[in-house]
């Protein structure tokens, strides 16, 4: 019986999806599920949902919850991390509103950009504290990380801890599903290989029965059928020759070409939803309140299979049944033209031996080049978080493609100063060294 711990289980809807996946497998139905969150109210609701899911699936799982992280982690086989440090308020609001004062607009701000840098600085110390507990209480655990900024978090874990980990996202499989619908094909019939970094991996092959589908994708890109929400990714297909795995709104803030304060025509042409993540947060908060009222009543709990990989990974490790997933792992000889050790997203074989990444070799040079512009920011942010060197926060912001395209060096320094001041104790691990000066 596997002991599976959910960290940040107060993210009730996401936890429900993962729990539904896990308990739907006959081999995992009797798992021990332990829920942990620092919010007692959300934790109570998540435990109720978990119990109702188990009842609906007739799964004999042992379910418990604890506000004590160490008690929850003791003896864990798997730890599923889905925390958001600082929440919508105050931290996400700060990540968006302060940059706006300098003319810097964002869409999501959780992976790269100045918002991603700040999120990394406040998240990495918490995850490393979790890993320290794991090294004491469950050193053989598998950490399945869903928290953003994914690449930064995974890089810090791999550099600073001994915990086995893999970062998980739904962008590769989710985008492949979108593309199959655009082409009028069944997702189950598509075969692909993708590689790169989280939110900026590319489909190196995209096929149907051995036939290359890229000519059809390029034809689609040049037609008037491109969905309005996907204009940027189809534009990048025509420019780079490959389709990227994360959404257009995400990609718009990973590069310097689309969000420009003096070019409102670009925002309109590519249908870029500025301030999208705060809107989603508010909708999710309202949705959670409605969901809690519904679930605490007599409404049935709906169980639907998700696109997430956590359950299939646990099942494959527990049973030895092989499965290929896309995971975020350390680049240890996997992609030749990305830095050794950085976090890459590649296909991984999962079986009784654990998560085994696949060697890709070199990426097409134009893909490696655009990816490196993101890796530079990730590496500097992780270095800042692990060493406490404040100057590397400024360096990360200076190297960020979108920030550098909008602000000059003095403005970037002032922006970082303002963000560090506003975040206060959330980034208190940073040492107060002077910012870089001429």
SEZAMI-813559 format. One record per residue (C-alpha): x, z, y; residue number from 1. Coordinates in nm, 2 decimals, m for minus. Each point is the difference from the previous one (the first is absolute). Example, Ala and Ser with C-alpha at 12.3 -4.5 7.8 and 13.67 -1.06 7.14 Angstrom:
BEGIN
+--------+--------+--------+-----+
|      X |      Z |      Y | pos |
+--------+--------+--------+-----+
|   1.23 |   0.78 |  m0.45 |   1 |
|   0.14 |  m0.07 |   0.34 |   2 |
+--------+--------+--------+-----+
//
This chain:
BEGIN
+--------+--------+--------+-----+
|      X |      Z |      Y | pos |
+--------+--------+--------+-----+
|   0.00 |   0.00 |   0.00 |   1 |
|   0.17 |  m0.12 |   0.32 |   2 |
|   0.00 |   0.23 |   0.30 |   3 |
|  m0.07 |  m0.22 |   0.31 |   4 |
|   0.02 |   0.16 |   0.34 |   5 |
|  m0.16 |  m0.15 |   0.31 |   6 |
|   0.19 |   0.09 |   0.32 |   7 |
|  m0.22 |  m0.06 |   0.31 |   8 |
|  m0.31 |   0.00 |  m0.22 |   9 |
|  m0.22 |   0.06 |   0.30 |  10 |
|   0.01 |  m0.37 |   0.05 |  11 |
|  m0.32 |   0.01 |  m0.20 |  12 |
|  m0.09 |  m0.37 |  m0.02 |  13 |
|   0.35 |  m0.11 |  m0.10 |  14 |
|   0.03 |   0.29 |  m0.25 |  15 |
|  m0.34 |  m0.09 |  m0.14 |  16 |
|   0.11 |  m0.36 |  m0.06 |  17 |
|   0.32 |   0.10 |  m0.18 |  18 |
|  m0.17 |   0.27 |  m0.20 |  19 |
|  m0.27 |  m0.25 |  m0.11 |  20 |
|   0.28 |  m0.23 |  m0.12 |  21 |
|   0.18 |   0.27 |  m0.19 |  22 |
|  m0.30 |   0.16 |  m0.17 |  23 |
|  m0.14 |  m0.35 |  m0.09 |  24 |
|   0.29 |  m0.04 |  m0.25 |  25 |
|  m0.08 |   0.16 |  m0.33 |  26 |
|   0.36 |   0.10 |  m0.05 |  27 |
|   0.00 |   0.19 |   0.33 |  28 |
|  m0.35 |   0.14 |   0.00 |  29 |
|   0.12 |   0.35 |  m0.12 |  30 |
|   0.27 |   0.02 |   0.27 |  31 |
|   0.06 |   0.32 |   0.20 |  32 |
|  m0.08 |  m0.09 |   0.36 |  33 |
|   0.12 |   0.24 |   0.27 |  34 |
|  m0.10 |  m0.07 |   0.36 |  35 |
|   0.20 |   0.13 |   0.30 |  36 |
|  m0.07 |  m0.02 |   0.37 |  37 |
|   0.07 |   0.22 |   0.31 |  38 |
|  m0.36 |  m0.04 |   0.12 |  39 |
|  m0.22 |   0.23 |  m0.21 |  40 |
|  m0.33 |  m0.17 |   0.09 |  41 |
|   0.12 |  m0.35 |  m0.10 |  42 |
|   0.16 |   0.14 |  m0.31 |  43 |
|  m0.33 |   0.16 |  m0.11 |  44 |
|  m0.18 |  m0.33 |   0.05 |  45 |
|   0.27 |  m0.19 |  m0.20 |  46 |
|  m0.03 |   0.25 |  m0.29 |  47 |
|  m0.38 |  m0.05 |   0.00 |  48 |
|   0.05 |  m0.37 |  m0.01 |  49 |
|   0.25 |   0.02 |  m0.28 |  50 |
|  m0.23 |   0.21 |  m0.21 |  51 |
|  m0.29 |  m0.23 |   0.06 |  52 |
|   0.22 |  m0.31 |  m0.09 |  53 |
|   0.10 |   0.17 |  m0.32 |  54 |
|  m0.36 |   0.07 |  m0.09 |  55 |
|  m0.11 |  m0.35 |   0.08 |  56 |
|   0.28 |  m0.14 |  m0.22 |  57 |
|  m0.05 |   0.26 |  m0.28 |  58 |
|   0.37 |   0.08 |   0.04 |  59 |
|   0.11 |   0.34 |  m0.13 |  60 |
|   0.26 |   0.03 |   0.28 |  61 |
|   0.12 |   0.35 |   0.11 |  62 |
|  m0.05 |   0.00 |   0.37 |  63 |
|   0.13 |   0.26 |   0.25 |  64 |
|   0.10 |   0.03 |   0.36 |  65 |
|   0.26 |   0.21 |   0.19 |  66 |
|   0.10 |   0.04 |   0.36 |  67 |
|   0.34 |   0.13 |  m0.13 |  68 |
|   0.22 |  m0.31 |  m0.04 |  69 |
|   0.25 |   0.17 |  m0.23 |  70 |
|  m0.27 |   0.13 |  m0.23 |  71 |
|  m0.15 |  m0.35 |  m0.02 |  72 |
|   0.33 |  m0.17 |  m0.07 |  73 |
|   0.12 |   0.24 |  m0.28 |  74 |
|   0.04 |  m0.20 |  m0.32 |  75 |
|  m0.13 |  m0.32 |   0.15 |  76 |
|   0.06 |  m0.33 |  m0.18 |  77 |
|  m0.12 |  m0.22 |   0.28 |  78 |
|  m0.03 |   0.08 |   0.38 |  79 |
|  m0.21 |  m0.25 |   0.20 |  80 |
|   0.08 |   0.03 |   0.37 |  81 |
|  m0.25 |  m0.11 |   0.26 |  82 |
|   0.07 |   0.24 |   0.29 |  83 |
|  m0.03 |  m0.10 |   0.37 |  84 |
|   0.20 |   0.24 |   0.21 |  85 |
|  m0.16 |   0.07 |   0.33 |  86 |
|  m0.32 |  m0.18 |  m0.07 |  87 |
|  m0.20 |  m0.21 |   0.24 |  88 |
|   0.03 |   0.28 |   0.26 |  89 |
|   0.24 |   0.07 |   0.14 |  90 |
|   0.26 |  m0.23 |  m0.14 |  91 |
|  m0.16 |  m0.34 |  m0.05 |  92 |
|  m0.16 |   0.03 |   0.34 |  93 |
|   0.34 |   0.07 |   0.15 |  94 |
|   0.16 |  m0.29 |  m0.19 |  95 |
|  m0.24 |  m0.24 |   0.17 |  96 |
|  m0.08 |   0.15 |   0.34 |  97 |
|   0.36 |   0.07 |   0.11 |  98 |
|   0.13 |  m0.35 |  m0.07 |  99 |
|  m0.30 |  m0.14 |   0.19 | 100 |
|   0.13 |   0.16 |   0.32 | 101 |
|   0.31 |  m0.22 |  m0.03 | 102 |
|  m0.20 |  m0.32 |  m0.08 | 103 |
|   0.07 |   0.02 |  m0.37 | 104 |
|  m0.30 |  m0.07 |  m0.22 | 105 |
|  m0.03 |   0.04 |  m0.37 | 106 |
|  m0.25 |  m0.09 |  m0.28 | 107 |
|   0.07 |   0.25 |  m0.28 | 108 |
|   0.33 |   0.18 |   0.09 | 109 |
|   0.05 |   0.18 |  m0.34 | 110 |
|   0.28 |  m0.21 |  m0.16 | 111 |
|   0.23 |  m0.13 |   0.27 | 112 |
|   0.00 |  m0.02 |   0.38 | 113 |
|   0.03 |   0.31 |   0.21 | 114 |
|  m0.30 |   0.14 |  m0.17 | 115 |
|   0.16 |  m0.04 |  m0.34 | 116 |
|   0.32 |   0.16 |   0.12 | 117 |
|  m0.18 |   0.31 |   0.12 | 118 |
|  m0.21 |   0.02 |  m0.31 | 119 |
|   0.32 |  m0.02 |  m0.21 | 120 |
|   0.16 |   0.28 |   0.20 | 121 |
|  m0.28 |   0.24 |  m0.06 | 122 |
|  m0.08 |  m0.10 |  m0.36 | 123 |
|   0.35 |  m0.02 |  m0.16 | 124 |
|   0.07 |   0.38 |   0.04 | 125 |
|  m0.33 |   0.09 |  m0.16 | 126 |
|   0.06 |  m0.23 |  m0.30 | 127 |
|   0.35 |   0.12 |  m0.05 | 128 |
|  m0.13 |   0.36 |   0.00 | 129 |
|  m0.25 |  m0.11 |  m0.27 | 130 |
|   0.29 |  m0.15 |  m0.20 | 131 |
|   0.20 |   0.32 |   0.03 | 132 |
|  m0.30 |   0.18 |  m0.16 | 133 |
|  m0.01 |  m0.26 |  m0.27 | 134 |
|   0.37 |   0.04 |  m0.07 | 135 |
|  m0.07 |   0.37 |  m0.06 | 136 |
|  m0.33 |  m0.02 |  m0.18 | 137 |
|  m0.03 |  m0.34 |  m0.17 | 138 |
|   0.33 |  m0.19 |   0.01 | 139 |
|  m0.11 |  m0.27 |  m0.24 | 140 |
|  m0.31 |  m0.09 |   0.20 | 141 |
|  m0.08 |  m0.35 |   0.12 | 142 |
|  m0.08 |  m0.01 |   0.37 | 143 |
|  m0.25 |  m0.27 |   0.08 | 144 |
|   0.01 |  m0.04 |   0.37 | 145 |
|  m0.29 |  m0.16 |   0.20 | 146 |
|   0.10 |   0.15 |   0.34 | 147 |
|   0.12 |  m0.22 |   0.29 | 148 |
|   0.24 |  m0.10 |   0.13 | 149 |
|   0.06 |  m0.09 |  m0.36 | 150 |
|   0.35 |  m0.15 |   0.01 | 151 |
|   0.13 |   0.28 |   0.22 | 152 |
|  m0.15 |   0.27 |  m0.21 | 153 |
|   0.13 |  m0.15 |  m0.33 | 154 |
|   0.34 |  m0.06 |   0.14 | 155 |
|   0.03 |   0.37 |   0.11 | 156 |
|  m0.12 |   0.12 |  m0.34 | 157 |
|   0.26 |  m0.22 |  m0.18 | 158 |
|   0.28 |   0.10 |   0.23 | 159 |
|  m0.06 |   0.38 |   0.02 | 160 |
|  m0.16 |   0.10 |  m0.33 | 161 |
|   0.03 |  m0.03 |  m0.37 | 162 |
|  m0.37 |  m0.06 |  m0.05 | 163 |
|  m0.11 |  m0.32 |  m0.18 | 164 |
|  m0.23 |  m0.19 |   0.22 | 165 |
|  m0.18 |  m0.33 |   0.07 | 166 |
|  m0.19 |  m0.10 |   0.31 | 167 |
|  m0.34 |  m0.16 |  m0.05 | 168 |
|  m0.21 |  m0.23 |   0.21 | 169 |
|  m0.28 |  m0.24 |  m0.06 | 170 |
|   0.12 |  m0.28 |   0.23 | 171 |
|   0.15 |  m0.23 |  m0.27 | 172 |
|  m0.29 |   0.00 |  m0.23 | 173 |
|  m0.26 |   0.02 |   0.28 | 174 |
|   0.14 |  m0.30 |   0.18 | 175 |
|   0.03 |  m0.20 |  m0.32 | 176 |
|  m0.37 |   0.06 |  m0.04 | 177 |
|  m0.07 |  m0.12 |   0.35 | 178 |
|   0.19 |  m0.31 |  m0.05 | 179 |
|  m0.18 |  m0.07 |  m0.33 | 180 |
|  m0.33 |   0.01 |   0.19 | 181 |
|   0.13 |  m0.22 |   0.27 | 182 |
|   0.09 |  m0.26 |  m0.26 | 183 |
|  m0.32 |   0.05 |  m0.20 | 184 |
|   0.18 |   0.12 |  m0.31 | 185 |
|  m0.04 |   0.30 |  m0.23 | 186 |
|   0.25 |   0.28 |   0.08 | 187 |
|   0.06 |   0.06 |  m0.37 | 188 |
|   0.13 |  m0.35 |  m0.04 | 189 |
|   0.27 |   0.02 |   0.27 | 190 |
|   0.36 |   0.08 |  m0.08 | 191 |
|   0.25 |   0.09 |   0.26 | 192 |
|   0.33 |   0.17 |   0.07 | 193 |
|   0.05 |   0.18 |   0.33 | 194 |
|   0.30 |   0.18 |   0.15 | 195 |
|   0.13 |   0.15 |   0.32 | 196 |
|  m0.09 |   0.33 |   0.16 | 197 |
|  m0.33 |   0.18 |   0.03 | 198 |
|  m0.24 |  m0.18 |   0.23 | 199 |
|   0.26 |  m0.28 |   0.03 | 200 |
|   0.03 |  m0.14 |  m0.35 | 201 |
|  m0.06 |  m0.37 |  m0.06 | 202 |
|  m0.14 |  m0.19 |  m0.29 | 203 |
|   0.30 |  m0.19 |  m0.14 | 204 |
|  m0.23 |  m0.17 |  m0.25 | 205 |
|  m0.37 |  m0.04 |   0.01 | 206 |
|  m0.14 |  m0.19 |  m0.30 | 207 |
|  m0.30 |  m0.10 |  m0.21 | 208 |
|   0.08 |  m0.09 |  m0.36 | 209 |
|   0.36 |  m0.08 |   0.10 | 210 |
|  m0.11 |  m0.22 |   0.29 | 211 |
|   0.14 |   0.09 |   0.35 | 212 |
|  m0.28 |   0.09 |   0.23 | 213 |
|   0.20 |   0.00 |   0.32 | 214 |
|  m0.09 |  m0.36 |   0.08 | 215 |
|  m0.37 |   0.10 |   0.00 | 216 |
|   0.08 |   0.31 |   0.21 | 217 |
|   0.18 |  m0.21 |   0.26 | 218 |
|  m0.29 |  m0.25 |   0.00 | 219 |
|  m0.24 |   0.30 |   0.05 | 220 |
|   0.22 |   0.13 |   0.29 | 221 |
|  m0.02 |  m0.33 |   0.18 | 222 |
|  m0.38 |  m0.02 |  m0.03 | 223 |
|  m0.27 |   0.17 |   0.20 | 224 |
|  m0.09 |   0.23 |  m0.29 | 225 |
|   0.26 |   0.27 |   0.07 | 226 |
|  m0.19 |   0.33 |   0.03 | 227 |
|   0.03 |   0.14 |   0.36 | 228 |
|   0.15 |   0.33 |  m0.12 | 229 |
|   0.28 |  m0.19 |  m0.19 | 230 |
|   0.12 |  m0.25 |   0.27 | 231 |
|   0.35 |   0.16 |   0.03 | 232 |
|   0.08 |   0.00 |  m0.36 | 233 |
|  m0.09 |  m0.37 |  m0.04 | 234 |
|   0.20 |  m0.08 |   0.31 | 235 |
|   0.30 |   0.18 |  m0.16 | 236 |
|  m0.05 |  m0.20 |  m0.32 | 237 |
|   0.04 |  m0.32 |   0.20 | 238 |
|   0.30 |   0.14 |   0.19 | 239 |
|   0.19 |   0.18 |  m0.29 | 240 |
|  m0.13 |  m0.19 |  m0.30 | 241 |
|  m0.13 |   0.31 |  m0.18 | 242 |
|  m0.30 |   0.22 |   0.02 | 243 |
|   0.05 |   0.37 |   0.10 | 244 |
|  m0.18 |   0.28 |  m0.19 | 245 |
|  m0.13 |   0.22 |   0.28 | 246 |
|  m0.28 |  m0.07 |   0.24 | 247 |
|   0.02 |  m0.20 |   0.32 | 248 |
|  m0.06 |   0.31 |   0.21 | 249 |
|   0.29 |   0.18 |  m0.16 | 250 |
|   0.23 |  m0.29 |   0.02 | 251 |
|  m0.07 |  m0.06 |   0.36 | 252 |
|   0.19 |   0.31 |   0.10 | 253 |
|   0.29 |  m0.05 |  m0.24 | 254 |
|   0.13 |  m0.30 |   0.19 | 255 |
|   0.05 |  m0.09 |   0.37 | 256 |
|  m0.22 |  m0.31 |   0.02 | 257 |
|  m0.37 |   0.09 |   0.02 | 258 |
|  m0.07 |   0.32 |   0.21 | 259 |
|   0.11 |  m0.07 |   0.35 | 260 |
|  m0.15 |   0.17 |   0.31 | 261 |
|   0.05 |  m0.31 |   0.21 | 262 |
|  m0.16 |  m0.23 |  m0.26 | 263 |
|  m0.36 |   0.09 |  m0.06 | 264 |
|  m0.05 |  m0.35 |  m0.13 | 265 |
|   0.20 |   0.10 |  m0.31 | 266 |
|  m0.21 |   0.30 |  m0.06 | 267 |
|  m0.31 |  m0.22 |   0.01 | 268 |
|   0.14 |  m0.29 |  m0.19 | 269 |
|   0.12 |   0.21 |  m0.29 | 270 |
|  m0.29 |   0.24 |   0.02 | 271 |
|   0.22 |   0.31 |   0.01 | 272 |
|  m0.19 |   0.33 |  m0.01 | 273 |
|   0.19 |   0.23 |   0.24 | 274 |
|  m0.05 |   0.37 |  m0.06 | 275 |
|  m0.15 |  m0.07 |  m0.34 | 276 |
|   0.13 |   0.31 |  m0.18 | 277 |
|  m0.15 |   0.25 |   0.24 | 278 |
|  m0.34 |  m0.17 |  m0.05 | 279 |
|   0.04 |   0.02 |  m0.37 | 280 |
|   0.09 |   0.36 |   0.02 | 281 |
|  m0.31 |   0.08 |   0.20 | 282 |
|  m0.21 |  m0.20 |  m0.24 | 283 |
|   0.16 |   0.18 |  m0.30 | 284 |
|  m0.06 |   0.34 |   0.15 | 285 |
|  m0.37 |  m0.08 |   0.06 | 286 |
|  m0.02 |  m0.15 |  m0.34 | 287 |
|   0.15 |   0.30 |  m0.17 | 288 |
|  m0.26 |   0.23 |   0.17 | 289 |
|  m0.28 |  m0.22 |  m0.13 | 290 |
|   0.16 |  m0.03 |  m0.34 | 291 |
|   0.04 |   0.38 |  m0.03 | 292 |
|  m0.36 |   0.06 |   0.09 | 293 |
|  m0.10 |  m0.26 |  m0.26 | 294 |
|   0.23 |   0.13 |  m0.28 | 295 |
|  m0.09 |   0.36 |   0.06 | 296 |
|  m0.36 |  m0.10 |  m0.05 | 297 |
|  m0.14 |  m0.17 |  m0.31 | 298 |
|   0.12 |  m0.35 |   0.06 | 299 |
|   0.17 |  m0.17 |  m0.29 | 300 |
|   0.37 |  m0.04 |   0.00 | 301 |
|   0.09 |  m0.37 |  m0.01 | 302 |
|   0.29 |  m0.09 |  m0.22 | 303 |
|   0.17 |  m0.33 |   0.07 | 304 |
|   0.34 |  m0.13 |  m0.12 | 305 |
|   0.24 |  m0.03 |   0.29 | 306 |
|   0.31 |  m0.22 |   0.06 | 307 |
|   0.23 |   0.31 |   0.00 | 308 |
|   0.28 |   0.03 |  m0.25 | 309 |
|   0.03 |   0.38 |  m0.05 | 310 |
|  m0.23 |   0.02 |  m0.30 | 311 |
|   0.15 |  m0.30 |  m0.18 | 312 |
|   0.35 |   0.15 |   0.05 | 313 |
|  m0.10 |   0.33 |  m0.14 | 314 |
|  m0.17 |  m0.16 |  m0.29 | 315 |
|   0.29 |  m0.22 |  m0.09 | 316 |
|   0.26 |   0.28 |   0.02 | 317 |
|  m0.23 |   0.23 |  m0.21 | 318 |
|  m0.09 |  m0.26 |  m0.27 | 319 |
|   0.29 |  m0.24 |   0.01 | 320 |
|  m0.23 |  m0.29 |   0.06 | 321 |
|   0.19 |  m0.24 |   0.23 | 322 |
|  m0.13 |  m0.11 |   0.34 | 323 |
|   0.16 |  m0.18 |   0.29 | 324 |
|  m0.07 |   0.15 |   0.35 | 325 |
|   0.15 |  m0.04 |   0.34 | 326 |
|   0.20 |   0.30 |   0.11 | 327 |
|   0.22 |   0.12 |   0.29 | 328 |
|   0.33 |   0.10 |  m0.14 | 329 |
|   0.37 |   0.02 |   0.10 | 330 |
|   0.18 |  m0.33 |   0.02 | 331 |
|   0.25 |   0.06 |  m0.27 | 332 |
|   0.11 |  m0.36 |  m0.08 | 333 |
|  m0.36 |  m0.13 |   0.03 | 334 |
|   0.01 |  m0.23 |   0.31 | 335 |
|   0.34 |  m0.13 |   0.08 | 336 |
|  m0.04 |  m0.07 |   0.37 | 337 |
|  m0.15 |   0.33 |   0.10 | 338 |
|   0.21 |   0.32 |   0.05 | 339 |
|   0.08 |   0.20 |  m0.31 | 340 |
|  m0.22 |   0.31 |  m0.02 | 341 |
|  m0.27 |  m0.11 |   0.25 | 342 |
|  m0.36 |   0.02 |  m0.13 | 343 |
|  m0.11 |  m0.33 |  m0.14 | 344 |
|  m0.34 |  m0.11 |  m0.16 | 345 |
|   0.04 |  m0.18 |  m0.33 | 346 |
|  m0.18 |  m0.05 |  m0.33 | 347 |
|   0.07 |   0.30 |  m0.23 | 348 |
|  m0.06 |   0.03 |  m0.38 | 349 |
|  m0.16 |   0.33 |  m0.08 | 350 |
|  m0.01 |   0.14 |  m0.35 | 351 |
|   0.11 |   0.32 |  m0.19 | 352 |
|   0.34 |  m0.04 |   0.17 | 353 |
|  m0.15 |   0.04 |   0.35 | 354 |
|   0.01 |  m0.24 |   0.29 | 355 |
|   0.26 |  m0.28 |  m0.05 | 356 |
|   0.06 |  m0.23 |   0.30 | 357 |
|   0.06 |  m0.37 |  m0.05 | 358 |
|   0.31 |  m0.18 |   0.15 | 359 |
|  m0.10 |  m0.27 |   0.24 | 360 |
|   0.34 |  m0.13 |   0.12 | 361 |
|   0.02 |  m0.15 |   0.35 | 362 |
|  m0.31 |  m0.06 |   0.22 | 363 |
|  m0.03 |  m0.32 |   0.20 | 364 |
|   0.23 |   0.06 |   0.30 | 365 |
|  m0.28 |  m0.02 |   0.26 | 366 |
|  m0.20 |   0.27 |  m0.18 | 367 |
|   0.30 |   0.22 |  m0.03 | 368 |
|   0.07 |  m0.04 |   0.37 | 369 |
|  m0.35 |   0.10 |   0.11 | 370 |
|   0.00 |   0.29 |  m0.25 | 371 |
|   0.33 |   0.13 |   0.13 | 372 |
|  m0.15 |   0.04 |   0.35 | 373 |
|  m0.23 |   0.26 |  m0.16 | 374 |
|   0.26 |   0.16 |  m0.23 | 375 |
|   0.22 |   0.07 |   0.30 | 376 |
|  m0.27 |   0.22 |   0.15 | 377 |
|  m0.08 |   0.17 |  m0.33 | 378 |
|   0.36 |   0.09 |  m0.06 | 379 |
|   0.06 |   0.14 |   0.34 | 380 |
|  m0.32 |   0.21 |  m0.01 | 381 |
|   0.10 |   0.14 |  m0.34 | 382 |
|   0.35 |   0.08 |   0.13 | 383 |
|  m0.16 |   0.18 |   0.29 | 384 |
|  m0.23 |   0.20 |  m0.22 | 385 |
|   0.27 |   0.10 |  m0.25 | 386 |
|   0.27 |   0.08 |   0.25 | 387 |
|  m0.20 |   0.13 |   0.29 | 388 |
|   0.18 |  m0.24 |   0.23 | 389 |
|  m0.23 |  m0.07 |   0.29 | 390 |
|   0.21 |  m0.30 |   0.12 | 391 |
|  m0.11 |  m0.19 |  m0.31 | 392 |
|  m0.36 |   0.03 |   0.10 | 393 |
|   0.09 |  m0.20 |   0.32 | 394 |
|   0.20 |  m0.24 |  m0.21 | 395 |
|  m0.30 |  m0.06 |  m0.23 | 396 |
|  m0.23 |  m0.07 |   0.29 | 397 |
|   0.26 |  m0.23 |   0.16 | 398 |
|   0.02 |  m0.21 |  m0.32 | 399 |
|  m0.37 |  m0.02 |  m0.06 | 400 |
|  m0.11 |  m0.36 |   0.04 | 401 |
|  m0.33 |   0.05 |   0.18 | 402 |
|   0.12 |   0.29 |   0.22 | 403 |
|   0.31 |  m0.20 |   0.11 | 404 |
|  m0.21 |  m0.31 |   0.07 | 405 |
|  m0.21 |   0.20 |   0.25 | 406 |
|   0.22 |   0.26 |   0.16 | 407 |
|   0.35 |   0.01 |   0.15 | 408 |
|   0.26 |   0.27 |  m0.10 | 409 |
|  m0.09 |   0.24 |   0.28 | 410 |
|  m0.37 |  m0.02 |  m0.09 | 411 |
|   0.07 |   0.05 |  m0.37 | 412 |
|   0.20 |   0.31 |   0.08 | 413 |
|  m0.27 |   0.14 |   0.23 | 414 |
|  m0.26 |  m0.08 |  m0.27 | 415 |
|   0.19 |   0.19 |  m0.27 | 416 |
|   0.05 |   0.29 |   0.23 | 417 |
|  m0.37 |   0.02 |   0.07 | 418 |
|  m0.10 |  m0.03 |  m0.37 | 419 |
|   0.25 |   0.27 |  m0.11 | 420 |
|  m0.14 |   0.23 |   0.28 | 421 |
|  m0.36 |  m0.07 |  m0.10 | 422 |
|   0.06 |   0.05 |  m0.37 | 423 |
|   0.18 |   0.33 |   0.06 | 424 |
|   0.01 |   0.21 |  m0.31 | 425 |
|  m0.10 |  m0.29 |  m0.22 | 426 |
|   0.35 |  m0.14 |   0.04 | 427 |
|   0.18 |   0.33 |   0.05 | 428 |
|   0.26 |  m0.08 |  m0.27 | 429 |
|   0.17 |  m0.24 |   0.24 | 430 |
|   0.30 |   0.14 |   0.18 | 431 |
|  m0.01 |  m0.03 |   0.38 | 432 |
|   0.30 |  m0.22 |   0.05 | 433 |
|   0.02 |  m0.23 |   0.30 | 434 |
|  m0.16 |  m0.35 |  m0.03 | 435 |
|   0.24 |  m0.30 |   0.00 | 436 |
|   0.13 |  m0.09 |   0.35 | 437 |
|   0.21 |  m0.27 |   0.14 | 438 |
+--------+--------+--------+-----+
//
